[in-house]
Amino acid sequence: MEHRYLGNSGLKISEITYGNWLTHGSQVENDTATKCVHAALDAGISTFDTADVYANTVAEQVLGDALKGQRRESLEIFTKVYFPTGPKGHNDTGLSRKHIMESINGSLSRLGTDYVDLYQAHRYDYETPLEETMQAFADLVRAGKALYIGVSEWNADQLRAAHYLARDLGIQLVSNQPQYNMLWRVIESEVIPASKELGISQVVWSPIAQGVLTGKYKAGQPAPAGSRATDEKGGKDMITNRYLNDETLNAVAKLEPIAADLELTMAQLAIAWVLANDNVATALVGASRPEQVESNVAAAGVKLDAEALSRIDDALGDLPETDPSKTKSPPTRIV
C-alpha cells in the first residue's frame, strides 16, 4: 500500500481508503462488515471513512467495533457532520455550532476513540454563517477532538471562503470529498484548480460509479441478482437514474479491452484512473464481501500512462459529466 499526503499537511493516508457508506449497519451483516474491515487492514489500508448519518449512526458503531484492538496511532479515522441524525429534530442537522459540538461527541463515542483524524462538513450549510461553522471546527481542533478539518461536495468559491477563515483561525482545511470517476468529472474545471491553489486534496467517493465501471451491468440485460442496482437500501435509485442506460453501458464495455491489456480488472482500472489525478489523495472503496477489498486494493500503486488515459477518454467520448454547477449542496437543510 502506498501513502499520500492529505492536502498541504504532514498527514499521510493510504491511497485506498475503506468507506462504509451503504454497507455497514444496512446492506451487510455486522460480522461480514467486520471481516471486510479486517481484510482492509490486512491489505495495508490504514484510512477509514464513515459519517454519522450512515445507517443513522449505526455505521460508525460498526466501524468502531471492527477496529477495536488496533493500534489507534496507526490508523486514520474520518467521519462527517451535516445530515440529520437521531430523532431528526430541528437542531439535529446542519453545521450550526450546536449540531457540530453535539455530533462530534456522539461520533467519538460510537467510534470508540478520543479523536478523529479528519472531521468533515458533509455538505455546505446555507442556513449557518460560515464563520460560525469554522469557529466551531477550530474549537474542536484545539480541544483535540479533531486533528484536521475537511469538507464534502463544496464548490470552488466555498472552498476558498472556508480556507481563508481556517487560516485566520489557525487551523488547516486539508480536504474535499467529492464524487469523482471516469463518468463524473464535474470537479475538474473549477474545484481541482482551486484546491491545488489552496493546498486541499480530494478524498474521492464512488470511483467505480456505484459498480457501473466494473462492467457487471450490460446493455439490454437486467441488473445481476444481488447487485447494488437491485438493492433498495444500497443506492438503487442513484445507479438506475444516472447510469443504467444503453449509451453509458455500451461505452463502459469499450473499457474492457483496455483493462485486459493492462492486466487489470475493470474496477482496478477505474480506481487507478482517479488516483492518476495528482490532486487526489485517496480513493474511497466500500465492500460487501472481503474479497472485494482484496481485489480493489490491487489498484494501489498502478500507474496509468498517457496512452492508457487517452484510450479511456476515446472510449467514453462526450459521455462523462463535466458541468461544474453539478457540485452543489442542498439549498436548505435536510430534515
Secondary structure, DSSP 4 states (H G I P E B T S, - for coil): --EEE-SSSS-EEESEEEE-TTTBTTTB-HHHHHHHHHHHHHTT--EEE--TTGGGGHHHHHHHHHTTTS-GGG-EEEEEE-S--TT--TTSSSS-HHHHHHHHHHHHHHHT-S-EEEEEESS--TTS-HHHHHHHHHHHHHTTSEEEEEESS--HHHHHHHHHHHHHHT--EEEE--B-BTTB-TTTTTHHHHHHHHT-EEEEB-TTGGGGGGT-S-TTSPPPTTSGGG-TTTTHHHHHHHT-SHHHHHHHHTTHHHHHHTT--HHHHHHHHHHTSTTEEEEEE--SSHHHHHHHHTTTT----HHHHHHHHHHHTT-SB--GGG----SS---
